[in-house]
Amino acid sequence: MTSLGGALFLVSSFGPGVAAFVTVWALEGRAGLACWVSQCLRWRLGWHWYALAVISAPLLMLAAIGLQVATGGTVPAATVQGSAMFFAAQFVVVTLLGGPLGEEFGWRGYALPALTERIGWRWAALCLGIVWGIWHLPLFWMPGTAQADLPMGLFLASTIALSIVLARLSVNTGFSVLPAILLHGAVNWSAMVLPVMPDGEDPRIYSIVMALLFVTAGIVILKPGPDWTAASRR
């Protein structure tokens, strides 16, 4: 990725969050902004939500690798190696600078609650997933990005599926943005350290990951509840 591409990537990563801050401040003033930030940063949620956000993505990708091996496929060697401390630091960097922190205040912190109030969280998740996917389209023409080697249609479908999962997590945690940031970060980080991305090679493992994600999203969206108004008061 060129230096210009890197700069554009960083700017785009924080665009949704900055837009949300500016919108809330412009419409509701300082008091409204403080209230919204407090809502987004609610952290007394129960440890299981944080654990679910962190471990679900790597477990899903490891399951895909296991299915690949079980069906006679091969698994490429991991491209990233290091100590546990290195991986922990990498997770922090990816989460803070790679998109999750900058995007989630906009997507799940502002847009999801606003849309949920009007059309319900399920339709909100579908609409937001489409917008989220379109937001990433320029990355397909930027060499060095993960999207540059991915099938565009499958990626766009995956953003809708992941949007459903993130929406259910957000609603269940009263629209706190913290679990969404962690899950988003875990998805990006796991795709970097586990050999699941096509990278010009056999896309079968990536396809299995997407299939498992679609099944998960289907279960999540069909499961009854929750009542978002009750969730927002937790």
URURLIN-V144203 format. One record per residue. N is the residue number from 0. RES is the residue in one small letter. SS is DSSP state (2 for helix, 1 for strand, 0 for the rest). PHI is phi in radians with two decimals (none if undefined). PSI is psi in degrees with one decimal (999 if undefined). Layout:
# URURLIN-V144203
n: {N:N}
res: {RES:RES}
ss: {SS:SS}
phi: {PHI:PHI}
psi: {PSI:PSI}
This chain:
# URURLIN-V144203
n: {0:1:2:3:4:5:6:7:8:9:10:11:12:13:14:15:16:17:18:19:20:21:22:23:24:25:26:27:28:29:30:31:32:33:34:35:36:37:38:39:40:41:42:43:44:45:46:47:48:49:50:51:52:53:54:55:56:57:58:59:60:61:62:63:64:65:66:67:68:69:70:71:72:73:74:75:76:77:78:79:80:81:82:83:84:85:86:87:88:89:90:91:92:93:94:95:96:97:98:99:100:101:102:103:104:105:106:107:108:109:110:111:112:113:114:115:116:117:118:119:120:121:122:123:124:125:126:127:128:129:130:131:132:133:134:135:136:137:138:139:140:141:142:143:144:145:146:147:148:149:150:151:152:153:154:155:156:157:158:159:160:161:162:163:164:165:166:167:168:169:170:171:172:173:174:175:176:177:178:179:180:181:182:183:184:185:186:187:188:189:190:191:192:193:194:195:196:197:198:199:200:201:202:203:204:205:206:207:208:209:210:211:212:213:214:215:216:217:218:219:220:221:222:223:224:225:226:227:228:229:230:231:232:233}
res: {m:t:s:l:g:g:a:l:f:l:v:s:s:f:g:p:g:v:a:a:f:v:t:v:w:a:l:e:g:r:a:g:l:a:c:w:v:s:q:c:l:r:w:r:l:g:w:h:w:y:a:l:a:v:i:s:a:p:l:l:m:l:a:a:i:g:l:q:v:a:t:g:g:t:v:p:a:a:t:v:q:g:s:a:m:f:f:a:a:q:f:v:v:v:t:l:l:g:g:p:l:g:e:e:f:g:w:r:g:y:a:l:p:a:l:t:e:r:i:g:w:r:w:a:a:l:c:l:g:i:v:w:g:i:w:h:l:p:l:f:w:m:p:g:t:a:q:a:d:l:p:m:g:l:f:l:a:s:t:i:a:l:s:i:v:l:a:r:l:s:v:n:t:g:f:s:v:l:p:a:i:l:l:h:g:a:v:n:w:s:a:m:v:l:p:v:m:p:d:g:e:d:p:r:i:y:s:i:v:m:a:l:l:f:v:t:a:g:i:v:i:l:k:p:g:p:d:w:t:a:a:s:r:r}
ss: {0:0:2:2:2:2:2:2:2:2:2:2:2:2:2:2:2:2:2:2:2:2:2:2:2:2:2:2:2:2:2:2:2:2:2:2:2:2:2:2:0:0:0:0:0:0:2:2:2:2:2:2:2:2:2:2:2:2:2:2:2:2:2:2:2:2:2:2:2:2:0:0:0:0:0:0:0:0:0:0:0:0:0:2:2:2:2:2:2:2:2:2:2:2:2:2:2:0:0:2:2:2:2:2:2:2:2:2:2:2:2:2:2:2:2:2:2:2:2:0:2:2:2:2:2:2:2:2:2:2:2:2:2:2:2:0:2:2:2:2:2:0:0:0:0:2:2:2:2:0:0:2:2:2:2:2:2:2:2:2:2:2:2:2:2:2:2:2:2:2:2:2:0:0:0:0:0:2:2:2:2:2:2:2:2:2:2:2:2:2:2:2:2:0:0:0:0:0:0:0:0:0:0:2:2:2:2:2:2:2:2:2:2:2:2:2:2:2:2:2:2:2:0:0:0:0:0:2:2:2:2:2:0:0}
phi: {none:-1.25:-1.08:-1.13:-1.08:-1.10:-1.14:-1.14:-1.10:-1.14:-1.10:-1.16:-1.11:-1.75:-1.02:-1.07:-1.16:-1.08:-1.06:-1.14:-1.04:-1.12:-1.11:-1.11:-1.11:-1.19:-1.55:-2.14:1.33:-1.11:-1.11:-1.13:-1.13:-1.09:-1.14:-1.14:-1.08:-1.07:-1.12:-1.09:-1.72:-1.02:-2.02:-1.44:-2.07:1.76:-1.09:-1.13:-1.19:-1.17:-1.09:-1.06:-1.11:-1.43:-1.67:-1.12:-1.14:-1.09:-1.14:-1.11:-1.24:-1.15:-1.11:-1.12:-1.10:-1.08:-1.13:-1.06:-1.19:-1.12:-1.72:1.52:-1.46:-1.87:-2.12:-1.17:-1.18:-1.11:-1.52:-2.04:-2.33:2.89:-1.43:-1.05:-1.10:-1.10:-1.15:-1.11:-1.14:-1.13:-1.07:-1.10:-1.11:-1.08:-1.20:-1.43:-2.03:-1.65:2.24:-0.96:-1.10:-1.24:-1.52:-1.18:-1.10:-1.44:-1.25:-1.59:-1.42:-2.03:-1.13:-1.09:-1.07:-1.11:-1.26:-1.05:-1.08:-1.71:-2.22:1.54:-1.21:-1.20:-1.15:-1.08:-1.11:-1.12:-1.09:-1.17:-1.10:-1.15:-1.09:-1.05:-1.14:-1.08:-1.00:-1.55:-0.96:-1.00:-1.15:-1.19:-1.89:-1.99:-0.98:1.72:-1.54:-1.09:-1.21:-1.04:-1.91:-1.81:-1.13:-1.06:-1.07:-1.18:-1.13:-1.09:-1.14:-1.20:-1.18:-1.18:-1.10:-1.17:-1.08:-1.13:-1.11:-1.13:-1.13:-1.11:-1.10:-1.15:-1.13:-1.15:-1.88:1.17:1.12:-1.17:-1.53:-1.11:-1.10:-1.13:-1.07:-1.15:-1.16:-1.02:-1.10:-1.13:-1.11:-1.11:-1.19:-1.08:-1.18:-1.44:-1.68:-1.82:-1.37:-2.06:-1.48:-1.07:0.85:1.42:-1.77:-1.03:-1.50:-1.10:-1.09:-1.06:-1.13:-1.17:-1.00:-1.13:-1.09:-1.14:-1.13:-1.11:-1.11:-1.05:-1.09:-1.09:-1.12:-1.11:-1.36:-1.53:-1.16:-1.04:1.38:-1.53:-1.41:-1.13:-1.20:-1.15:-1.10:-1.23:-1.72:-1.23}
psi: {133.0:165.4:-37.2:-43.7:-40.5:-40.6:-43.1:-37.4:-43.7:-43.0:-45.2:-30.7:-33.1:-1.5:-51.0:-40.6:-44.7:-42.6:-39.4:-45.1:-46.6:-41.9:-47.7:-42.4:-42.6:-37.2:-31.5:-3.4:-173.6:-40.8:-42.9:-37.8:-43.9:-40.2:-43.1:-44.0:-41.4:-39.9:-46.4:-34.5:16.4:122.6:-12.2:81.1:-14.1:131.7:-27.9:-29.7:-40.3:-42.0:-43.7:-42.6:-36.8:-39.6:-16.9:-43.0:-50.2:-34.7:-40.9:-42.4:-35.5:-35.9:-39.1:-41.9:-41.2:-41.3:-37.6:-45.1:-42.0:-27.0:16.2:7.9:168.7:156.0:122.3:158.3:146.3:136.3:-15.3:126.5:154.6:-175.3:170.4:-38.0:-39.1:-45.7:-37.7:-44.1:-37.9:-39.6:-42.6:-45.5:-45.8:-41.2:-39.5:-35.9:-11.4:8.7:-46.4:-51.5:-47.1:-31.1:-40.4:-27.8:-30.7:-51.0:-63.7:-20.1:-37.3:-55.9:-43.4:-49.9:-39.9:-43.3:-37.2:-38.9:-27.2:-40.1:3.9:154.4:-28.4:-50.6:-34.7:-42.3:-41.9:-47.5:-43.8:-35.0:-37.4:-48.2:-42.4:-42.9:-44.1:-36.6:-31.9:-4.5:-41.6:-25.2:-21.5:-18.6:15.8:103.9:140.2:-12.0:158.7:-34.5:-23.9:-25.7:10.9:149.9:122.7:-46.0:-41.6:-37.8:-45.1:-38.3:-35.7:-32.6:-33.9:-45.5:-44.9:-33.0:-37.3:-45.2:-45.0:-37.7:-43.9:-40.8:-42.5:-43.9:-42.4:-22.1:22.5:31.7:24.0:138.9:-11.3:-47.9:-35.9:-40.7:-44.5:-43.0:-44.7:-45.3:-40.1:-37.1:-50.1:-42.8:-44.4:-38.2:-21.9:-39.2:-19.1:141.7:71.3:-11.8:144.2:-50.4:43.2:-4.8:-164.4:121.3:12.6:-44.7:-42.5:-39.4:-37.0:-41.8:-46.0:-38.8:-43.6:-37.2:-42.3:-40.1:-44.2:-45.9:-38.6:-43.4:-42.9:-43.9:-25.0:-20.6:131.2:152.3:-175.0:169.6:111.1:-30.5:-38.7:-39.7:-37.5:-15.1:-0.7:999}
